[in-house]
Amino acid sequence: MFFPENSPNYSTPERLVAAMGQLPPMAQVLSRLQRLLSDTNSGLDDIAALIRLDPAMTTRVIQISNSAWFGRGGGCRTIEMAVNRVGFREVYHVVAVAASGAIVAQPLAAYGRDALTMWRESVAGAFAAETLAERLGEDTAVAYMSGLLHGIGRLAINKCLIGADGHPVKMLADEGFPRDHSGAENALLGFTQADVGACMLEKWAFAAENVESVRHQYEPLEAEEPHDRMSAVVYCARYLRSAVNQPEVEIEAPGLDDVLAALRLDREELLGFLPVLENQVSRAMQIMKV
C-alpha cells in the first residue's frame, strides 16, 4: 500500500486515514463504552448489552471473568454474569485491555516495533494516564482511552510504508521521548502520527477530549482550553510509558518540567507512580494470557 512521494494521499492526515479503508469495529465499541462509563445513568446492563454486540469480545470477557484474577473462578456463562462479577469500573479495563490486543497489538515494521512492544506501550500509556488523571481530578475514563490509543496513528502510517514484498520501504528513526518518531514522520509526510491518530479517533466518534489530547501529545502546552490539561496528562503518561518499558534507558525529557509545572506536579511525584504502573502492566499481561 505504499504511496509514492508527492502522491495526493500524502497531503493530509485525513487522506491517509481514508486510504486505510474500513477501520476496526472494536474501536467503536470502546468509544461507546467510554460514553457509557461517563454517564451516571448507565448501569451494568447497558455495558453488557454493548459488549454482546461483538461475539469475540463477549467470549473474551466471559473467559477473563472466570479466571483466577477475579476470585472464585468458573461459573459465568453469560455476559451479564461476567460483567456483574468483574464490576462497573473494572470491566472498562478488561474490555480495553482485550480490545487493545485486536487494535494496537500489531507489528509495525517501519517503526521497528513488534506486536508485544506496541501492546505494552499502549497499555502502559493507558494506566499511566488514568493514574495521573485520578490524582489531578480529571476524567479517568477519557485519560485511560487517550493513553491506550495515543500511538494509534502509527498503524496508518506503517500501512502506507509497507511495500509489495511485505517489507517497509522506509524505516522511521526513533528520537525517544518526547518526540518519539515524530521528526521522521514530519520529514516524510509533513505531519505526525498524532495528527493521524486524532483523525482516526474523530472517525471512530471519540470525544473531543480524546481527539485533542492525542493530537497535542507532543506539544501539550499548545493545546487550547479545555483540552490543555488532558493533553499534558497524555504527555506525562508517555514519559511513564517509556520509563516502565525501557528501565535500562536514561530518558532525556526536555520540556517535561514545564508540562509538570502546568499540572502542578514535579518529577519526584511523577516517578513515584512507576511501581504502581509496573504492577498494572504485569497484571494486564497475565490477564491477556488467560
BADOVEX-224629 format. One record per residue: residue in one letter; x, y, z of N, C-alpha, C, CB in turn. Coordinates in steps of 0.001 Angstrom, whole numbers, padded with zeros to 6 digits, always signed. Glycine has a CB too. Example, Ala and Ser with C-alpha at 12.3 -4.5 7.8 and 13.67 -1.06 7.14 Angstrom:
# residues 2
a+013190-005690+007800+012300-004500+007800+013200-003300+007800+011308-004473+009046
s+012850-002250+007080+013670-001060+007140+012900+000030+007870+014084-000598+005725
This chain:
# residues 290
m+000835-001212+000000+000000+000000+000000+000862+001251+000000-000940+000012+001218
f+002106+001147-000338+002987+002312-000293+002604+003317-001360+004445+001893-000465
f+002467+004589-000945+002154+005659-001875+003438+006377-002266+001136+006647-001261
p+003710+006557-003506+004933+007258-003922+004962+008677-003368+005041+007291-005456
e+006161+009167-003216+006321+010539-002736+005583+011494-003674+007827+010922-002633
n+005018+012549-003083+004227+013552-003788+002831+013046-004186+004973+014006-005022
s+002487+011830-003773+001130+011345-004013+000150+012216-003248+000983+009857-003597
p-001052+012467-003788-002045+013248-003059-002470+012588-001764-003249+013479-003921
n-002282+011283-001652-002634+010590-000429-001732+010980+000737-002572+009102-000648
y-000601+011602+000431+000319+012047+001465-000025+013452+001976+001742+012023+000934
s-000940+014127+001306-001075+015557+001550-001683+015918+002894-001891+016156+000483
t-002564+015080+003434-003207+015383+004717-003381+014106+005529-004576+016071+004497
p-003486+014224+006850-003793+013043+007671-005126+012422+007285-003810+013415+009152
e-006097+013264+006915-007425+012762+006557-007365+011828+005347-008371+013930+006268
r-006556+012193+004350-006454+011346+003158-005729+010044+003469-005729+012092+002032
l-004752+010111+004350-004052+008888+004707-004996+007933+005433-002824+009204+005580
v-005814+008472+006349-006774+007637+007077-007812+007070+006122-007463+008443+008197
a-008272+007889+005182-009257+007418+004209-008699+006274+003370-009701+008567+003301
a-007389+006315+003088-006760+005280+002273-006687+003945+002996-005374+005713+001865
m-006847+003953+004323-006808+002704+005086-008025+001838+004801-006720+002999+006579
g-009109+002442+004358-010333+001680+004150-011078+001493+005459-010021+000323+003521
q-011690+000343+005613-012522+000085+006789-011673+000024+008046-013307-001220+006620
l-012128+000703+009076-011434+000706+010356-012039-000339+011275-011495+002096+011007
p-011286-000871+012225-011774-001967+013069-012997-001578+013896-010670-002435+013993
p-014064-002386+013865-015272-002070+014625-015041-002072+016128-016361-003051+014286
m-013994-002766+016587-013711-002826+018022-013496-001434+018601-012482-003698+018286
a-012913-000537+017825-012677+000817+018315-013998+001538+018585-011836+001611+017306
q-015004+001248+017787-016300+001866+018010-016934+001352+019293-017222+001608+016826
v-016693+000085+019621-017164-000462+020896-016516+000282+022053-016860-001973+020992
l-015214+000546+021946-014509+001272+023002-015052+002690+023145-013003+001310+022712
s-015323+003338+022013-015866+004691+022058-017206+004727+022774-016015+005248+020651
r-018075+003797+022446-019396+003751+023078-019285+003339+024548-020319+002774+022322
l-018346+002449+024851-018150+002046+026244-017712+003232+027088-017114+000916+026341
q-016815+004043+026549-016364+005213+027294-017524+006154+027594-015277+005952+026516
r-018403+006351+026611-019551+007226+026839-020477+006668+027913-020324+007429+025542
l-020647+005343+027925-021485+004732+028954-020902+004949+030347-021649+003238+028684
l-019596+004794+030463-018963+004932+031771-018951+006379+032253-017545+004396+031721
s-019040+007310+031330-019080+008723+031703-020497+009190+032040-018513+009574+030576
d-021481+008327+031762-022882+008664+032001-023319+008073+033336-023785+008146+030848
t-023653+008924+034285-024032+008448+035627-025320+007628+035608-024197+009632+036576
n-026078+007709+034521-027316+006934+034427-027091+005528+033862-028318+007674+033562
s-025860+005238+033437-025558+003922+032868-025391+002893+033974-024288+003982+032000
g-025693+001656+033637-025531+000557+034581-024866-000627+033921-026871+000144+035159
l-024690-001682+034694-024027-002878+034180-024804-003507+033022-023850-003896+035299
d-026135-003398+033053-026931-003965+031959-026620-003266+030636-028433-003852+032275
d-026394-001956+030693-026065-001211+029475-024725-001668+028909-026032+000302+029759
i-023755-001890+029810-022428-002325+029374-022491-003733+028797-021427-002273+030542
a-023249-004608+029457-023395-005977+028957-024022-005987+027565-024245-006814+029924
a-025036-005145+027357-025702-005077+026050-024741-004622+024966-026903-004131+026109
l-023845-003696+025302-022864-003210+024329-021849-004291+023992-022147-001966+024864
i-021305-004946+024993-020294-005978+024762-020884-007118+023939-019744-006511+026102
r-022160-007426+024159-022813-008534+023478-022853-008333+021961-024222-008711+024014
l-022704-007103+021504-022730-006830+020076-021529-007413+019351-022793-005348+019839
d-020452-007704+020099-019243-008271+019491-019031-009675+020059-017985-007357+019758
p-019289-010734+019275-019176-012101+019795-017801-012436+020358-019509-013076+018714
a-016752-011984+019664-015396-012283+020138-015134-011617+021479-014350-011825+019111
m-015586-010367+021634-015390-009672+022898-016212-010324+024008-015764-008193+022758
t-017425-010745+023684-018267-011430+024665-017564-012664+025211-019613-011821+024041
t-017037-013470+024308-016335-014688+024715-015126-014365+025574-015904-015490+023491
r-014386-013341+025185-013164-012991+025913-013474-012475+027316-012370-011940+025137
v-014491-011629+027455-014830-011092+028775-015317-012205+029694-015905-009991+028655
i-016112-013137+029166-016557-014270+029987-015357-015103+030425-017569-015151+029208
q-014447-015339+029506-013251-016125+029813-012427-015470+030918-012394-016304+028555
i-012225-014159+030811-011433-013440+031813-012147-013413+033154-011143-012010+031346
s-013467-013242+033132-014210-013187+034393-014150-014511+035147-015663-012811+034131
n-013927-015596+034426-013826-016910+035048-012403-017252+035484-014328-017961+034096
s-011485-016335+035297-010098-016602+035652-009847-016339+037137-009160-015747+034801
a-008672-016750+037585-008305-016559+038986-008182-015093+039361-007008-017264+039279
w-008039-014214+038363-007885-012786+038656-009116-012204+039322-007587-012019+037384
f-010257-012811+039093-011488-012262+039646-012132-013193+040664-012464-011969+038537
g-011259-013828+041439-011717-014525+042633-012108-015956+042402-012855-013813+043213
r-013391-016210+042459-013877-017575+042578-013503-018453+041405-015350-017569+042732
g-013529-017932+040199-013173-018722+039029-014281-019681+038637-011900-019488+039285
g-014600-019728+037357-015637-020621+036868-017033-020112+037188-015450-021994+037452
g-018004-020601+036451-019388-020298+036802-020088-019305+035904-019434-019795+038163
c-019366-018329+035324-020019-017334+034463-020249-017941+033073-019155-016028+034360
r-021514-017933+032649-021852-018494+031349-022404-017448+030392-022852-019609+031513
t-022789-016288+030933-023345-015223+030096-022570-013935+030326-024851-015010+030395
i-022724-012998+029395-022014-011731+029539-022556-010948+030730-022131-010896+028252
e-023860-011091+031027-024424-010406+032190-023778-010887+033477-025935-010618+032254
m-023604-012190+033604-022953-012747+034792-021502-012270+034878-023009-014294+034769
a-020829-012257+033739-019424-011866+033720-019245-010408+034122-018830-012102+032339
v-020073-009519+033566-019957-008098+033874-020264-007837+035337-020891-007279+032987
n-021249-008525+035885-021575-008345+037299-020437-008815+038196-022857-009097+037649
r-019761-009881+037809-018635-010351+038615-017469-009366+038560-018178-011733+038137
v-017159-008904+037363-015996-008024+037200-016240-006657+037828-015656-007861+035716
g-017450-006106+037647-017758-004812+038246-017709-003686+037241-016808-004524+039368
f-018385-002594+037576-018571-001472+036660-017257-000854+036232-019438-000421+037298
r-016386-000559+037167-015123+000122+036850-014136-000828+036178-014496+000709+038124
e-014033-002037+036712-013017-002955+036220-013336-003500+034830-012854-004098+037185
v-014626-003543+034470-014962-004071+033155-014382-003187+032060-016481-004190+032994
y-014221-001912+032341-013607-000998+031381-012174-001427+031090-013637+000451+031910
h-011440-001754+032133-010066-002217+031952-010039-003532+031177-009371-002387+033315
v-010906-004444+031550-010916-005759+030911-011205-005625+029422-011957-006678+031576
v-012241-004875+029082-012614-004710+027672-011517-003978+026902-013947-003943+027550
a-010987-002917+027501-009961-002133+026816-008678-002935+026613-009659-000862+027602
v-008268-003683+027628-007056-004493+027501-007251-005571+026443-006683-005132+028854
a-008423-006214+026466-008689-007257+025474-008796-006669+024076-009971-008012+025823
a-009498-005542+023946-009670-004912+022634-008349-004410+022087-010665-003761+022720
s-007492-003944+022969-006212-003405+022502-005388-004471+021793-005419-002829+023674
g-005612-005738+022185-004911-006808+021500-005277-006872+020032-005204-008126+022160
a-006553-006538+019725-007009-006575+018341-006663-005294+017592-008504-006810+018294
i-006580-004167+018314-006404-002882+017646-004932-002485+017532-007168-001805+018389
v-004221-002482+018655-002864-001921+018641-001757-002964+018677-002694-001001+019801
a-002086-004207+019015-001033-005227+019114-000708-005775+017733-001462-006376+020060
q-000100-004935+016920+000293-005304+015568+001748-004908+015354-000629-004630+014513
p+002509-005752+014669+003900-005375+014393+003963-004207+013427+004681-006566+013826
l+004812-003243+013733+004979-002071+012873+006423-002060+012376+004627-000735+013639
a+006618-002660+011224+007977-002837+010703+008664-001512+010422+007946-003666+009439
a+007926-000514+009940+008534+000775+009614+009031+001491+010865+007535+001658+008873
y+008502+001097+012023+008905+001701+013289+009858+000800+014087+007672+002014+014123
g+010115-000391+013567+010970-001319+014291+010342-001812+015576+012281-000674+014592
r+009008-001957+015586+008272-002378+016778+007552-003693+016507+007263-001290+017213
d+007687-004657+017447+006914-005879+017316+005569-005703+018021+007690-007089+017898
a+004691-006690+017882+003323-006575+018396+003309-006433+019917+002495-007794+017979
l+004157-007180+020625+004164-007114+022083+004618-005742+022568+005070-008203+022661
t+005617-005179+021922+006085-003842+022291+004986-002812+022101+007316-003454+021466
m+004278-002908+020988+003174-001986+020735+002100-002109+021808+002570-002244+019354
w+001777-003328+022160+000728-003550+023155+001162-003020+024525+000382-005051+023247
r+002395-003289+024915+002882-002806+026212+002904-001281+026271+004282-003357+026490
e+003327-000649+025193+003347+000817+025162+001937+001377+025342+003959+001324+023836
s+000982+000767+024667-000390+001258+024723-001008+001044+026103-001237+000571+023661
v-000848-000142+026653-001437-000444+027955-000763+000371+029054-001323-001945+028262
a+000551+000502+028985+001255+001322+029978+000805+002775+029883+002784+001223+029784
g+000627+003264+028664+000135+004629+028485-001249+004815+029068+000121+004993+027019
a-002096+003797+028923-003465+003872+029440-003481+003945+030965-004279+002663+028966
f-002782+003026+031606-002776+003016+033069-002099+004257+033644-002076+001764+033581
a-001039+004707+032998-000343+005902+033474-001253+007125+033374+000953+006132+032668
a-001941+007269+032247-002835+008417+032075-003981+008373+033073-003386+008459+030648
e-004528+007192+033307-005629+007058+034270-005170+007441+035678-006179+005614+034265
t-003997+006966+036072-003474+007264+037402-003244+008761+037584-002173+006500+037643
l-002662+009386+036567-002417+010822+036635-003727+011604+036678-001575+011273+035442
a-004698+011190+035871-005988+011883+035847-006681+011800+037200-006891+011296+034759
e-006594+010643+037827-007212+010496+039147-006551+011418+040164-007124+009040+039622
r-005239+011516+040097-004506+012400+041006-004873+013864+040768-002993+012203+040835
l-005147+014227+039515-005382+015622+039148-006860+015995+039086-004744+015906+037821
g-007735+015040+039364-009158+015330+039324-009725+015443+037922-009426+016583+040056
e-009068+014804+036942-009554+014808+035569-010358+013537+035291-008377+014934+034577
d-011017+013485+034157-011846+012345+033782-010956+011125+033526-012702+012675+032526
t-011064+010118+034379-010175+008955+034270-010505+008092+033058-010259+008113+035535
a-011783+008025+032668-012158+007220+031504-011584+007817+030228-013685+007109+031394
v-011664+009133+030090-011091+009814+028928-009578+009626+028910-011449+011321+028941
a-008947+009802+030066-007494+009670+030146-007042+008263+029783-007006+010028+031546
y-007740+007270+030310-007374+005878+030035-007409+005596+028533-008320+004914+030780
m-008489+006034+027869-008615+005737+026448-007612+006532+025616-010032+006030+025976
s-007361+007781+025974-006351+008560+025250-004974+007932+025414-006331+010020+025745
g-004674+007466+026614-003402+006799+026834-003288+005506+026059-003209+006529+028293
l-004376+004753+026005-004374+003481+025288-004137+003680+023793-005692+002747+025513
l-004728+004735+023227-004709+004940+021783-003778+006071+021347-006100+005222+021298
h-002857+006477+022226-002018+007637+021893-001146+007389+020665-001134+007998+023078
g-000810+006132+020377+000056+005836+019236-000675+005201+018065+001163+004934+019668
i-002005+005310+018048-002792+004613+017031-002483+005100+015619-004269+004785+017315
g-002060+006336+015473-001746+006860+014148-000606+006136+013460-001414+008303+014247
r+000243+005479+014248+001353+004740+013656+000869+003580+012797+002276+004225+014744
l-000300+003027+013120-000814+001912+012323-001067+002334+010881-002102+001365+012941
a-001672+003521+010728-001971+004004+009382-000699+004346+008617-002882+005225+009450
i+000236+005008+009288+001486+005384+008619+002282+004150+008243+002329+006300+009514
n+002363+003190+009164+003088+001960+008869+002493+001245+007656+003076+001033+010085
k+001163+001221+007583+000496+000520+006489+000871+001101+005134-001011+000573+006673
c+001001+002412+005063+001314+003028+003777+002794+002921+003430+000895+004482+003785
l+003615+002492+004382+005052+002366+004126+005485+000925+003876+005831+002930+005290
i+004518+000021+003827+004844-001378+003544+004765-001620+002044+003889-002339+004304
g+005860-002120+001471+005920-002360+000040+005206-003626-000374+007338-002422-000406
a+005195-003902-001656+004512-005078-002193+005104-006377-001664+004572-005068-003705
d+006383-006335-001267+007030-007547-000751+006796-007755+000731+008509-007493-001016
g+005997-006860+001349+005704-007003+002774+006728-006367+003679+005587-008432+003117
h+007765-005762+003129+008805-005111+003911+008656-003590+003822+010204-005548+003426
p+009104-002883+004863+008974-001419+004822+009899-000803+003785+009271-000819+006194
v+009381+000151+003039+010201+000853+002056+010939+002012+002726+009330+001368+000885
k+010573+002304+003950+011206+003390+004695+011158+003051+006173+010509+004755+004413
m+012293+003161+006859+012343+002980+008305+012343+004353+008959+013598+002155+008734
l+011532+004519+009983+011400+005801+010661+012259+005809+011933+009913+006088+011001
a+013100+006817+012062+014025+006907+013187+013287+007287+014467+015130+007927+012891
d+013676+006648+015560+013092+006908+016874+014006+007856+017643+012877+005583+017666
e+013488+009049+017957+014254+010024+018721+014098+009820+020228+013826+011431+018343
g+013184+008937+020622+012907+008768+022036+012000+009866+022567+014198+008740+022819
f+011585+009715+023835+010731+010725+024441+011478+012060+024467+010300+010302+025875
p+010795+013184+024166+009346+013334+023988+008869+013284+022543+008913+014616+024585
r+009793+013246+021566+009364+013350+020167+009053+012001+019535+010427+014042+019358
d+009604+010900+020085+009433+009577+019510+009831+009589+018030+007976+009101+019676
h+008961+009130+017140+009280+009078+015708+008754+010303+014965+008703+007810+015084
s+008289+011296+015688+007563+012394+015041+008431+013211+014078+006989+013310+016095
g+009725+013319+014356+010601+014059+013452+010690+013391+012094+011988+014193+014052
a+010873+012078+012099+010947+011330+010840+009606+011341+010115+011392+009884+011101
e+008519+011231+010871+007179+011279+010259+006942+012616+009582+006089+011028+011313
n+007274+013668+010295+007042+015009+009757+007899+015276+008521+007330+016062+010826
a+009144+014795+008549+010032+014992+007396+009502+014267+006161+011453+014501+007723
l+008901+013110+006368+008401+012312+005251+007032+012762+004766+008338+010864+005646
l+006161+013091+005731+004752+013312+005400+004286+014758+005530+003907+012459+006271
g+004976+015520+006388+004505+016869+006676+003561+016915+007852+003831+017445+005475
f+003362+015777+008512+002549+015690+009718+002995+014450+010490+001013+015632+009375
t+002445+014242+011683+002894+013150+012534+001776+012159+012811+003440+013693+013838
q+002147+011069+013470+001146+010070+013824+000113+010642+014787+001815+008844+014440
a+000472+011679+015548-000501+012313+016436-001629+012948+015633+000181+013370+017318
d-001289+013584+014514-002301+014168+013633-003181+013077+013019-001631+014998+012522
v-002539+011993+012597-003276+010889+012002-004172+010222+013049-002306+009862+011389
g-003618+010010+014245-004393+009391+015311-005620+010203+015670-003536+009200+016533
a-005480+011522+015717-006624+012382+016019-007713+012215+014962-006186+013856+016104
c-007316+012108+013699-008297+011897+012623-008990+010547+012774-007615+011987+011244
m-008235+009531+013164-008825+008205+013359-009845+008228+014492-007732+007166+013652
l-009508+008895+015585-010438+008956+016718-011688+009742+016353-009758+009587+017940
e-011522+010791+015543-012702+011522+015063-013595+010605+014232-012279+012753+014228
k-012990+009818+013381-013746+008910+012528-014463+007848+013345-012826+008251+011513
w-013860+007453+014470-014467+006457+015354-015455+007080+016343-013382+005714+016114
a-015675+008387+016231-016636+009113+017071-016241+009155+018545-017999+008483+016941
f-014933+009277+018810-014492+009505+020182-014748+010957+020564-012993+009152+020347
a-014743+011209+021863-014997+012551+022373-013871+013505+021967-015150+012522+023903
a-014212+014804+021933-013221+015821+021577-012033+015786+022521-013851+017209+021589
e-012268+015441+023786-011172+015367+024765-010134+014330+024346-011721+015027+026165
n-010601+013201+023797-009672+012182+023303-008956+012655+022049-010413+010874+023019
v-009721+013211+021128-009145+013647+019851-008050+014685+020073-010239+014222+018936
e-008338+015704+020865-007387+016805+021037-006192+016418+021898-008083+017999+021650
s-006398+015565+022887-005257+015161+023723-004295+014276+022951-005742+014428+024978
v-004812+013475+022022-003933+012689+021152-003244+013603+020151-004729+011586+020415
r-003972+014568+019615-003397+015498+018640-002235+016297+019241-004479+016457+018125
h-002353+016685+020505-001365+017574+021133-000430+016842+022104-002080+018691+021870
q-000261+015540+021920+000545+014762+022852+002027+015147+022861+000415+013312+022524
y+002519+015755+021781+003920+016177+021737+004111+017606+022236+004452+016055+020324
e+003108+018432+022065+003184+019837+022474+001926+020199+023272+003340+020774+021229
p+001760+019661+024459+000512+019861+025199+000256+021304+025603+000516+019012+026422
l+001312+022076+025774+001123+023472+026176+000557+024323+025048+002438+024062+026647
e+000526+023783+023832-000066+024493+022708-001551+024178+022536+000677+024153+021439
a-002060+023224+023294-003475+022868+023198-004333+023968+023813-003749+021515+023895
e-005485+024189+023224-006400+025192+023743-007235+024614+024888-007314+025717+022623
e-007687+025485+025772-008607+025059+026814-009911+024599+026150-008869+026214+027842
p-010579+023595+026699-010300+022898+027948-009459+021632+027762-011593+022544+028621
h-008769+021499+026623-008065+020250+026311-006594+020273+026711-008174+019959+024838
d-006130+021394+027265-004711+021514+027583-004284+020567+028701-004389+022940+027972
r-005118+020426+029724-004727+019577+030848-004703+018093+030458-005682+019794+032023
m-005691+017645+029709-005682+016245+029293-004525+015976+028338-007016+015871+028630
s-004194+016940+027499-003036+016786+026618-001758+016643+027436-002922+017983+025657
a-001659+017426+028523-000490+017336+029405-000453+015997+030127-000497+018480+030426
v-001628+015479+030487-001700+014157+031125-001163+013091+030178-003157+013823+031540
v-001561+013143+028914-001101+012153+027942+000407+012286+027713-001861+012312+026609
y+000904+013508+027670+002345+013743+027520+003115+013073+028663+002650+015265+027485
c+002666+013308+029890+003343+012734+031054+003170+011218+031100+002808+013362+032346
a+002019+010730+030652+001800+009286+030592+002773+008632+029624+000357+008977+030180
r+003076+009313+028530+004049+008797+027575+005432+008712+028208+004092+009678+026323
y+005750+009670+029071+007030+009605+029777+007073+008367+030676+007259+010890+030613
l+006017+008153+031436+005957+006988+032320+005959+005692+031517+004709+007054+033208
r+005254+005698+030393+005244+004535+029499+006663+004178+029071+004367+004808+028258
s+007424+005189+028679+008803+004956+028248+009656+004449+029408+009410+006245+027668
a+009461+005024+030591+010267+004649+031754+010007+003216+032187+009991+005590+032910
v+008752+002770+032134+008424+001429+032598+008804+000369+031567+006941+001335+032920
n+008779+000728+030285+009102-000246+029243+010576-000280+028874+008299+000044+028021
q+011315+000775+029233+012756+000818+028960+013501+001256+030226+013070+001786+027772
p+013427+000441+031286+014035+000848+032563+015545+001011+032494+013702-000158+033626
e+016158+000390+031479+017614+000464+031351+018083+001734+030662+018121-000730+030592
v+017161+002505+030110+017492+003712+029354+017233+004946+030208+016676+003781+028044
e+018215+005831+030269+018017+007106+030956+017316+008061+029987+019386+007707+031458
i+016105+008420+030313+015274+009179+029381+015577+010666+029466+013792+008930+029661
e+015933+011242+028334+016064+012687+028246+014659+013272+028112+016981+013110+027041
a+014361+014282+028879+012997+014797+028882+012954+016315+028834+012262+014308+030104
p+013500+016932+027778+013412+018393+027665+011955+018824+027538+014231+018901+026451
g+011601+019824+028302+010225+020312+028260+009310+019682+029280+009663+020090+026920
l+009718+018558+029874+008851+017868+030831+008553+018736+032047+009493+016559+031276
d+009556+019440+032561+009344+020252+033756+008301+021347+033529+010656+020875+034200
d+008271+021920+032319+007273+022945+032013+005865+022354+032012+007574+023596+030655
v+005733+021154+031468+004425+020498+031443+003999+020132+032863+004461+019235+030545
l+004940+019618+033644+004626+019268+035028+004217+020501+035828+005828+018586+035691
a+004887+021611+035578+004545+022852+036276+003112+023269+035969+005518+023974+035885
a+002695+023077+034715+001323+023421+034333+000318+022553+035078+001131+023269+032819
l+000730+021328+035411-000147+020409+036150+000071+020499+037664+000087+018972+035680
r+001041+021315+038080+001404+021454+039493+001883+020121+040081+000205+021984+040298
l+002742+019468+039304+003421+018253+039724+004920+018472+039612+002969+017033+038874
d+005707+017559+040170+007145+017595+039971+007621+016197+039576+007874+018096+041252
r+008876+016101+039167+009389+014821+038662+009369+013746+039737+010810+014991+038131
e+009644+014115+040968+009668+013121+042045+008300+012467+042202+010102+013771+043373
e+007254+013279+042188+005916+012710+042312+005566+011877+041085+004879+013819+042513
l+005951+012366+039909+005672+011624+038687+006333+010248+038721+006150+012411+037464
l+007593+010203+039076+008307+008929+039127+007781+008022+040228+009787+009171+039330
g+007123+008605+041226+006542+007811+042301+005420+006904+041836+006036+008710+043376
f+004875+007188+040647+003810+006345+040105+004348+005083+039430+002981+007137+039114
l+005657+004997+039213+006215+003886+038447+005976+002508+039065+007676+004095+038281
p+006162+002302+040383+005918+000966+040932+004486+000479+040705+006220+000962+042413
v+003519+001366+040889+002119+001005+040649+001911+000654+039183+001176+002158+041063
l+002499+001463+038299+002347+001231+036869+002956-000107+036454+002990+002368+036080
e+004105-000443+037005+004742-001727+036697+003835-002889+037069+006082-001852+037431
n+003189-002793+038226+002273-003851+038666+001057-003941+037755+001824-003605+040111
q+000544-002796+037332-000632-002790+036463-000328-003429+035116-001138-001365+036260
v+000820-003108+034545+001193-003670+033248+001419-005175+033379+002462-002977+032694
s+002065-005580+034465+002298-007006+034697+000983-007769+034823+003143-007208+035957
r+000038-007194+035532-001260-007833+035708-002002-007914+034370-002104-007063+036748
a-001926-006847+033582-002567-006856+032274-001991-007943+031378-002420-005501+031607
m-000693-008152+031446-000061-009186+030655-000555-010570+031071+001454-009100+030787
q-000740-010770+032379-001264-012034+032860-002694-012251+032413-001179-012097+034363
i-003498-011195+032457-004888-011307+032011-004952-011697+030541-005638-009986+032241
m-004069-011119+029731-004076-011427+028295-003719-012873+028017-003113-010520+027561
k-003041-013526+028956-002653-014930+028766-003744-015900+029196-001384-015227+029538
v-004806-015377+029810-005893-016231+030304-006519-016987+029124-006977-015379+031056
